[in-house]
């Protein structure tokens, strides 16, 4: 026998979760990004050189890719954003 109250609570909980996810999804969609040049992240990784918060996932002048803070991007990054060069990391709101 099905417990109707329990079943209705599950349906209500499911609706609440979908509503929360929809609100979060809409907030992300409202955040404008430049395709290929920027990427949304849930948290900023550490710079591979100094450990500060990275602002870029970039190819370096010497070839390898890495997470770079502003200072190290200016010093070691290729200086161009886009596919094959690097992306600016944008923290999700």
N, C-alpha and C positions, 0 to 999 in steps of 0.2 A: 504494500500500500504506500502511496506517495504522500509525504508530508507536505501539504499545500503551502503552509506558512513558510517552511524552510525553502521550498522551491521559489516562492515569491521573493524572499529575501535574497536569494542568489540572483534572480533576475534584476532586482533593484540595485544590487551591488554591481552587477555587470554594466547596467546603464550608467551608474555613477562613474565607473572606471572609464567607460567610453567617452563620457562627457569631459572628464579630466584630460584624457589623452587628446581629444579633439581641441581643447583650449590650448594645450601645450603645442600641438602641431600647428595650429593657426598662428601662435606667437612666433614660431620658427619661420613660418612662411612669410610673415610680415617683415622679417628682417631681410633687408636687401643685401645680396652679395654679388660680386662680379664673378661670373662663371669662369672657371679656369684659373682665375687669379686669387680667389679667396675661398676659404672652406670653413664651415661652421664646426666648432668643436665644443664638447661639453666641459672640458677643462684644458687649460694651457699646459703643454708639457714643459719640461725643463730644457734650457739651452744645453746642447751637447758639449759646449765648450766651458761655460762658467756656472751652469746650474740655475741661473735666474729664469724667470718665466720666458718661454720662447714666443716670438711673434710670427715666425716664419718656418715653413717646412721647405727648405731650399737646396738647390744644387749649389755647391761651393766652387770657387775658382779653380780649386785643385781636382774637382771631379765628383767626389762623394757627396751624397745628400745628408742633411742633418737638420735638426731643430735648432734655430738660431734666435737669440734675442735681437733687439733692434741694433745694438752696438756691433755685435758680431756679424749680423746680416750685412751691415754697411761695410764692414772690414773684409769678410770672407765670401759673402753671397755674390752671385753673378750679376746682381743689380737689375734683374728683369723678372717680372712675374708672368705666369702663364704655364700652359701645359709644356712640360719638358724643362722648365726653369725653376718654378717654385710657386708656393701659394702663401698668402698672408692668412694667419690663423685668427678667426673671429670667434670670440666666446659667445655661445648661445645665451640669449637673455632668459 
